[in-house]
Amino acid sequence: MDPSTTDARTLAERKQDLYASAPLHPAGDLAAWQSTVLFAPHPDDEALGCGGLIRLLTGRGQVLRIVFVSDGGMSHPHSTKFSRADRVALREEEARAACGHLGVAADHIHFLRLPDGEVPGAGQEEFAEAVARVAELVRSWAVDTFVVPWRRDVHEDHLATWDICRAVADQASDGLRWVEYPVWMWQTGNQVDLPRAGEMIPWALDVADLLTRKEEAIRLHASQWNGRIDDDPSGFQLPDEMIGLFLRPREIYLEPADKRERSLDSGYFDAVYAAADDPWQFETSDYERNKYDATLAALPEERYNSALEIGCSIGVLTARLATRCDRLLAVDISDAALARARARVPDSRVTFRRMELPGEFPDERFDLVVISEVGYYWSYADLERAIDRIQQATRPGGTLVLVHYTPYVPDYPLTGDEVHEAFSRKLEGFHRVHQSRAARYRMDVWKKKGSPRPTA
């Protein structure tokens, strides 16, 4: 074993840095998780690793199912008071109680009952059958999110659970959200078990207000910590030190970094608009209203001949931009959003068009281009292409406005700040005339060099 990867001080520092530096993900942005399945290798992993997440989802009324993969029957293999069947029954009873305490409906708790300590991983004889069972189980659930153990979680059942879930996900649609949570990673004695550079994007949930309920759920797995099974000294018991790691105010999750290479497609937005008429509360949110006020106030010209709004959604900002433009082209990837926008803005100055940028792009040139809460839906490659096309589409003297939400959102390939910094690096022949940052968004306004066309 390489001593450089097992140095205790360095390992502790890396774990602490991972915990402390993961960007905070606002709980409100979990709204897109409409049908989530959380896979727990053993009863108690769900409460330890994800108790806060579970309560946040159930508290919002979102669909969450929990699948317990192993039967948990080997935690006290030498007990005579509790046969293996009794141990399995006890752990299932505890799991139902813990999940119920976190708000999970009884009919959303499922037990695969694969043998504890022998969950088959990739390449093992029983693996294909386990994959088929999970695939059949989730087939009718219209799942959009898998929450699975960390891929190097230092326990054979956790590793095998990851293998099974990955095989099932590979058979599913490309739009499946994939999120990993660590349990045994926090106990590892080797840095090779931690995320590698460029491999994952860690993020955090603030669960400080949920810690009492989370601890109560953990404690409901009584066989694992309080000696409820008292006749097997060699049996497993959760050390207090380990439980303490999961009673910190943050839960850490990890997503594959390759999401930065995939733009969100029309299927993602079709699902979002199918679930709600106004999924981002454009009509009712104080955040949106204040942001729109600031956007209109930051426009350096009182009026524009022609404007392009990229990603108009249901047309709330469109209606306000139209009052400052002689002609406004508003484009979006979603037919459902455009239908609502057309109904909202029956204005002859406004044209709505379905376009999937940057592969498609208007042929016209514009005095004003507005990109509000859109750029982070693109991969880095598509963002670079979009910047090139936007530069070309902006007339000399024209205005370019960027406004983006800045907190980290796991669904999005990029962050708002990454979008704005990419424009700052790549724009040529533009100068910035306004920059501001509010609590949750950033705004940058540029003008292109040259003389503007006179307004009509």
C-alpha positions in Angstrom: 0.0 0.0 0.0 1.3 3.4 -0.9 2.1 5.4 2.3 1.4 8.7 0.5 -2.2 7.7 0.1 -2.7 6.5 3.7 -1.1 9.3 5.6 -3.7 10.0 8.4 -3.3 13.8 8.6 -3.5 14.3 4.8 -6.5 12.0 4.6 -8.3 13.8 7.4 -7.6 17.2 5.7 -9.0 15.9 2.4 -12.2 14.6 3.9 -12.7 17.9 5.8 -12.1 19.9 2.7 -14.6 17.8 0.7 -17.1 18.3 3.5 -16.6 22.0 4.0 -16.0 23.2 0.4 -18.9 21.5 -1.4 -21.2 24.2 -2.7 -24.5 24.5 -0.9 -27.5 23.4 -3.0 -30.7 25.3 -2.0 -33.4 22.8 -0.9 -36.0 24.7 -3.0 -34.2 23.6 -6.2 -35.0 19.9 -5.4 -38.4 20.6 -7.0 -37.3 19.0 -10.2 -36.9 15.7 -8.4 -40.4 14.5 -9.1 -39.9 10.7 -8.8 -36.8 9.6 -6.8 -35.6 6.2 -5.8 -33.0 5.9 -3.0 -31.0 2.7 -2.8 -29.8 1.6 0.6 -27.4 -1.3 0.7 -28.6 -2.1 4.3 -31.3 -0.8 6.6 -29.8 2.3 8.3 -27.7 3.5 5.3 -30.7 5.6 4.2 -31.0 7.5 7.6 -27.2 7.9 8.0 -26.3 9.1 4.6 -29.6 10.8 3.4 -31.9 11.4 6.4 -32.0 15.1 5.7 -32.6 14.7 2.0 -35.4 12.2 2.6 -37.2 14.5 4.9 -36.8 17.5 2.6 -38.4 15.5 -0.3 -41.2 14.0 1.7 -41.8 17.4 3.4 -42.4 18.9 0.0 -44.8 16.2 -1.0 -42.5 14.8 -3.7 -42.5 11.1 -4.6 -39.7 9.2 -2.9 -39.2 5.4 -2.8 -36.6 3.6 -0.8 -35.2 0.2 -1.9 -33.3 -1.8 0.7 -31.0 -4.0 -1.3 -29.6 -6.5 1.3 -31.6 -8.2 4.1 -29.2 -7.0 6.8 -29.2 -10.5 8.4 -25.5 -10.8 9.0 -25.0 -7.9 11.4 -25.0 -10.4 14.4 -24.3 -13.8 12.8 -23.6 -15.6 16.0 -26.8 -14.6 17.9 -28.8 -17.5 19.2 -31.6 -15.4 20.6 -32.3 -14.0 17.1 -32.2 -16.5 14.2 -31.2 -15.1 10.8 -34.9 -14.9 9.9 -35.6 -13.0 13.1 -32.7 -10.6 12.4 -34.0 -9.9 8.9 -37.5 -9.3 10.3 -36.2 -7.0 13.0 -34.1 -4.9 10.6 -37.1 -4.5 8.3 -39.3 -3.5 11.2 -36.6 -0.9 12.1 -36.3 0.3 8.5 -40.1 0.9 8.2 -40.1 2.8 11.5 -37.1 5.0 10.5 -38.5 5.7 7.0 -41.9 6.5 8.4 -40.4 8.9 10.9 -38.8 10.7 7.9 -42.2 10.8 6.1 -41.8 8.0 3.6 -45.1 6.3 2.8 -45.3 2.6 3.8 -46.1 1.5 0.2 -42.9 3.3 -1.0 -40.6 1.1 1.1 -39.3 -2.0 -0.7 -37.0 -4.9 0.3 -35.0 -6.9 -2.3 -33.7 -9.2 0.5 -30.4 -10.1 -1.2 -28.1 -11.8 1.2 -26.2 -9.4 3.5 -22.5 -9.5 2.7 -23.2 -11.3 -0.6 -24.9 -8.7 -2.8 -23.7 -9.7 -6.3 -21.5 -7.2 -8.0 -20.7 -6.9 -11.7 -19.2 -10.1 -13.1 -20.7 -12.4 -10.4 -23.1 -15.2 -11.4 -26.2 -13.7 -9.7 -25.6 -10.2 -10.9 -27.8 -10.3 -14.0 -30.7 -11.6 -12.0 -30.4 -8.8 -9.4 -30.3 -6.2 -12.2 -33.4 -7.7 -13.8 -35.2 -7.6 -10.4 -34.4 -4.0 -9.8 -35.2 -3.0 -13.4 -38.6 -4.7 -13.1 -39.3 -3.0 -9.8 -38.6 0.5 -11.0 -40.1 0.1 -14.5 -43.6 1.5 -13.7 -42.4 4.3 -11.4 -41.5 6.9 -14.0 -38.2 7.5 -12.1 -36.3 10.7 -12.8 -33.6 10.4 -10.0 -31.5 7.6 -8.7 -29.7 8.2 -5.3 -27.1 5.5 -4.9 -24.1 4.7 -2.6 -20.8 6.3 -3.4 -19.0 4.2 -6.1 -16.0 3.4 -3.8 -17.8 3.2 -0.5 -15.5 0.7 1.0 -18.0 -2.1 1.7 -18.7 -4.9 -0.6 -22.5 -4.5 -0.5 -22.3 -0.8 -1.2 -20.0 -1.4 -4.2 -22.3 -4.1 -5.5 -25.4 -2.0 -5.0 -23.7 0.7 -7.1 -22.9 -1.9 -9.8 -26.6 -3.0 -9.9 -28.0 0.5 -10.0 -25.5 1.6 -12.8 -26.6 -1.4 -14.9 -30.3 -0.6 -14.4 -29.7 3.1 -15.2 -27.8 2.2 -18.4 -31.0 0.6 -19.6 -33.1 3.7 -18.7 -33.5 7.0 -20.5 -30.6 9.4 -20.9 -32.4 11.9 -18.7 -32.1 10.0 -15.4 -30.5 12.1 -12.7 -27.7 10.2 -10.9 -26.6 11.2 -7.4 -24.2 9.4 -5.1 -24.0 9.6 -1.3 -21.1 8.5 0.9 -21.4 6.4 4.1 -18.3 4.3 4.5 -16.1 6.7 2.5 -15.9 8.9 5.6 -14.2 5.9 7.4 -11.8 5.0 4.7 -8.1 4.8 5.5 -6.9 5.4 1.9 -7.2 8.5 -0.3 -7.8 6.3 -3.4 -11.4 5.8 -2.1 -12.1 9.6 -2.2 -13.3 11.4 -5.3 -10.5 12.0 -7.8 -9.7 15.2 -9.6 -12.3 16.0 -12.3 -14.3 12.8 -11.5 -17.2 14.2 -9.5 -18.9 17.4 -8.5 -19.7 17.4 -4.8 -22.5 19.5 -3.4 -24.1 19.9 0.0 -27.5 20.2 1.6 -28.1 22.2 4.7 -29.9 19.9 7.0 -29.2 21.7 10.3 -32.9 22.2 11.0 -33.6 18.5 10.4 -30.9 16.9 12.6 -33.1 16.1 15.5 -35.5 14.1 13.2 -32.6 12.6 11.4 -30.9 11.4 14.6 -34.2 9.9 15.8 -34.5 8.0 12.5 -30.9 6.7 13.0 -31.7 5.6 16.5 -34.8 3.7 15.4 -32.3 1.2 13.9 -31.7 0.1 17.4 -30.2 -3.3 16.6 -27.2 -1.4 15.1 -26.2 0.7 18.0 -27.8 0.0 21.4 -27.2 -3.7 22.0 -30.7 -4.8 21.3 -29.1 -8.0 20.1 -27.0 -8.7 23.1 -25.7 -12.2 22.7 -23.2 -11.8 19.9 -20.1 -9.8 21.1 -18.7 -10.0 17.6 -21.8 -8.4 16.0 -21.8 -5.0 14.3 -22.5 -1.9 16.3 -22.4 1.7 14.9 -19.7 3.5 16.9 -20.8 6.8 18.3 -17.9 8.5 16.4 -19.4 7.2 13.1 -22.9 8.3 14.0 -21.5 11.7 14.8 -20.2 12.1 11.2 -23.8 12.0 10.0 -25.1 14.5 12.6 -23.2 17.3 11.1 -25.3 20.2 9.5 -24.4 19.2 5.9 -25.1 16.1 3.9 -22.7 15.6 1.0 -23.7 14.3 -2.4 -21.7 13.7 -5.5 -22.5 13.8 -9.2 -20.4 12.6 -12.2 -18.5 15.6 -13.6 -19.3 14.5 -17.2 -22.7 16.2 -16.8 -20.8 19.4 -17.9 -20.5 17.8 -21.3 -24.3 17.4 -21.9 -26.7 20.2 -22.5 -30.2 19.8 -21.1 -32.4 18.8 -23.9 -36.1 19.3 -24.7 -37.1 16.1 -22.8 -35.9 17.7 -19.6 -38.0 20.8 -20.1 -41.0 18.9 -21.4 -41.0 17.0 -18.1 -40.6 20.2 -16.0 -43.5 22.0 -17.8 -45.7 18.8 -17.6 -45.3 18.9 -13.9 -46.3 22.6 -13.4 -47.6 25.5 -15.4 -45.1 27.9 -13.8 -42.3 25.6 -12.5 -39.9 28.4 -11.5 -42.7 30.7 -10.1 -42.0 33.4 -12.6 -45.4 34.9 -12.0 -45.4 34.9 -8.2 -41.8 35.0 -6.9 -40.5 38.1 -5.2 -37.0 37.0 -6.4 -38.2 37.0 -10.1 -40.0 40.3 -9.8 -37.1 42.0 -8.2 -34.7 40.5 -10.7 -36.9 41.7 -13.6 -37.1 45.2 -12.1 -33.3 45.3 -11.9 -32.9 43.9 -15.5 -35.1 46.6 -17.0 -33.4 49.3 -15.0 -30.0 48.2 -16.1 -30.7 48.5 -19.9 -28.6 51.4 -21.1 -31.0 52.5 -23.8 -34.6 53.5 -23.3 -35.8 51.8 -26.5 -34.5 49.2 -28.9 -35.4 48.6 -32.6 -35.0 44.8 -32.4 -34.4 42.4 -29.5 -33.8 38.7 -29.0 -34.8 37.0 -25.7 -33.1 33.6 -25.4 -35.2 31.2 -23.3 -38.4 33.1 -22.9 -40.2 30.4 -20.9 -43.8 31.3 -20.2 -43.3 35.0 -21.2 -43.3 36.9 -17.9 -40.1 38.8 -18.7 -41.1 38.9 -22.4 -44.1 41.0 -21.6 -41.9 43.6 -19.9 -39.2 43.6 -22.5 -41.8 44.2 -25.2 -42.6 47.6 -23.7 -39.0 48.7 -24.6 -38.7 47.2 -28.1 -40.2 47.8 -31.5 -39.7 44.2 -32.4 -38.9 41.3 -30.0 -38.1 37.7 -31.0 -38.6 35.4 -28.0 -37.3 31.8 -28.4 -37.5 28.7 -26.3 -36.9 25.0 -26.5 -40.3 24.0 -25.0 -43.5 24.0 -27.0 -45.5 24.0 -23.8 -43.7 27.1 -22.5 -44.2 28.9 -25.8 -47.9 28.1 -25.8 -48.3 29.8 -22.4 -46.1 32.7 -23.5 -48.2 33.3 -26.6 -51.3 33.4 -24.5 -49.7 35.8 -22.0 -48.3 38.2 -24.6 -50.7 38.8 -27.5 -48.6 41.6 -28.8 -47.9 42.2 -32.5 -44.4 43.4 -31.7 -43.5 40.0 -30.3 -42.7 36.9 -32.3 -42.4 33.5 -30.6 -40.3 30.8 -32.1 -39.3 27.3 -31.0 -35.5 26.9 -31.3 -32.9 24.7 -29.8 -29.9 26.9 -29.4 -27.0 27.0 -30.2 -27.5 24.4 -33.0 -30.3 26.5 -34.3 -30.1 30.3 -34.2 -31.9 33.2 -35.7 -30.5 34.7 -39.0 -31.3 38.3 -37.9 -29.1 40.7 -36.1 -30.3 42.5 -32.9 -29.8 45.7 -31.0 -30.5 43.9 -27.7 -29.9 40.3 -26.7 -31.1 39.1 -23.3 -30.1 35.8 -21.8 -31.8 35.4 -18.4 -31.5 32.1 -16.5 -30.5 30.0 -19.6 -26.8 29.7 -20.1 -26.2 27.1 -17.4 -28.4 24.6 -19.3 -25.7 24.3 -21.9 -22.6 22.2 -21.8 -19.3 24.1 -21.9 -19.0 23.2 -25.6 -22.5 24.5 -26.4 -21.9 27.6 -24.3 -18.8 28.4 -26.3 -20.8 28.0 -29.6 -23.6 30.1 -28.2 -21.3 32.9 -27.3 -19.8 33.0 -30.8 -23.3 33.2 -32.4 -24.5 35.8 -29.9 -21.5 38.0 -30.7 -22.3 37.8 -34.4 -26.0 38.4 -33.9 -25.4 41.6 -31.8 -25.3 44.8 -33.9 -22.6 47.4 -33.4 -23.6 49.5 -30.5 -26.0 46.8 -29.3 -26.6 45.6 -25.8 -26.0 42.2 -24.3 -27.6 41.3 -21.0 -26.8 38.3 -18.9 -28.7 37.5 -15.7 -28.3 34.1 -13.9 -29.0 32.4 -10.6 -25.7 31.8 -8.8 -26.4 29.0 -6.2 -25.3 25.5 -7.3 -28.0 23.4 -8.9 -27.1 19.7 -9.5 -29.4 19.5 -12.5 -27.6 22.1 -14.5 -24.3 21.4 -16.4 -22.8 24.8 -15.3 -23.3 27.4 -12.6 -24.4 31.0 -13.2 -20.9 32.3 -12.4 -19.3 29.9 -14.8 -21.6 31.2 -17.6 -20.7 34.8 -16.9 -17.0 34.1 -16.6 -17.1 32.3 -20.0 -18.7 35.3 -21.6 -16.1 37.6 -20.0 -13.2 35.5 -21.4 -14.6 35.0 -24.9 -16.4 38.2 -25.9 -14.5 40.3 -28.4 -15.3 43.9 -29.2 -17.6 44.4 -26.2 -17.2 46.5 -23.1 -19.0 46.0 -19.8 -21.3 48.9 -18.8 -22.9 47.3 -15.7 -22.1 44.5 -13.2 -24.0 43.7 -10.1 -24.6 40.8 -7.7 -27.7 40.2 -5.6 -28.1 37.5 -2.9 -29.0 34.8 -5.5 -28.2 36.2 -9.0 -25.6 38.0 -11.0 -26.1 40.5 -13.8 -23.6 41.7 -16.4 -24.5 44.1 -19.2 -22.2 44.7 -22.2 -22.3 47.0 -25.2 -20.7 46.1 -28.5 -18.3 48.6 -30.0 -19.6 50.7 -32.9 -22.4 53.1 -33.6 -26.0 51.9 -32.9 -28.7 52.2 -35.4 -31.1 55.0 -34.7 -34.4 54.0 -33.2 -37.5 54.2 -35.3 
